Amino acid sequence: MPLANDTTITLQAAVVLANSAIGTDTLTELDQLDAWYAEYLHTGRRATSSDELDSVRAVRPILYDLLSADRDRAAELVNELLAESGTVPQLVRHGDWDWHLHGVSPDAGPATRIVVDTAMAMVDVIRDDEMSRLGICADETCTGIVLDLSRNRSRRFCSTACGNRNAVAAYRARQARGS
């Protein structure tokens, strides 16, 4: 069963944020945060300050734990995160988006909105028993989150870089065996 569009985009955004702390940190500047907001259409209040950047950076381990948990632990984390935030789900429509769920008001801080939106998306994943769409990168040197939205669920690597590194290593191993 395909996931709802807002769930898919929220999960993609959360995976990018969680993975931004793996290896070389790719979220150190406000410009990088602005690019993330623009790519994933996050709406609501923005402070565009270093405090906001710090608060968003601080939720990355929470997102990582949630996205890498097994189904039972993910359900526990979702319940904890939604309770802590005082979530009151509401159907909203804005911009190009048709009716979808928001868990907190647009006035909530960006870090809170990110965590709650991700927890709300994980509700769909858990209820639909789609946890197999989330995993850890198959690259032995990487712990990045993989979100597999493919039909045949064949995605193994968190990024093109990890996939390429493994393809090159496999090629070199084949060449070495052939010599």
Buried (B, 14 or more C-beta within 10 A) or exposed (E): EEBBEBBBBBBBBBBBBBBBBBBEEBBEEEEBBEEBBEEBBBEBEEEEEEEBBEBBBEBBEBBBEBBBBEBEEBBEBBEEBBEEBEBEEEEBEEEEEEEBBBBBEEEBBBBBBBBBBBBBBBBBBBEBEBBEBBBBBBBEEBBBBBBBEEEEEEBBBBBEEBBEBBEEEEEEEEEEEEE
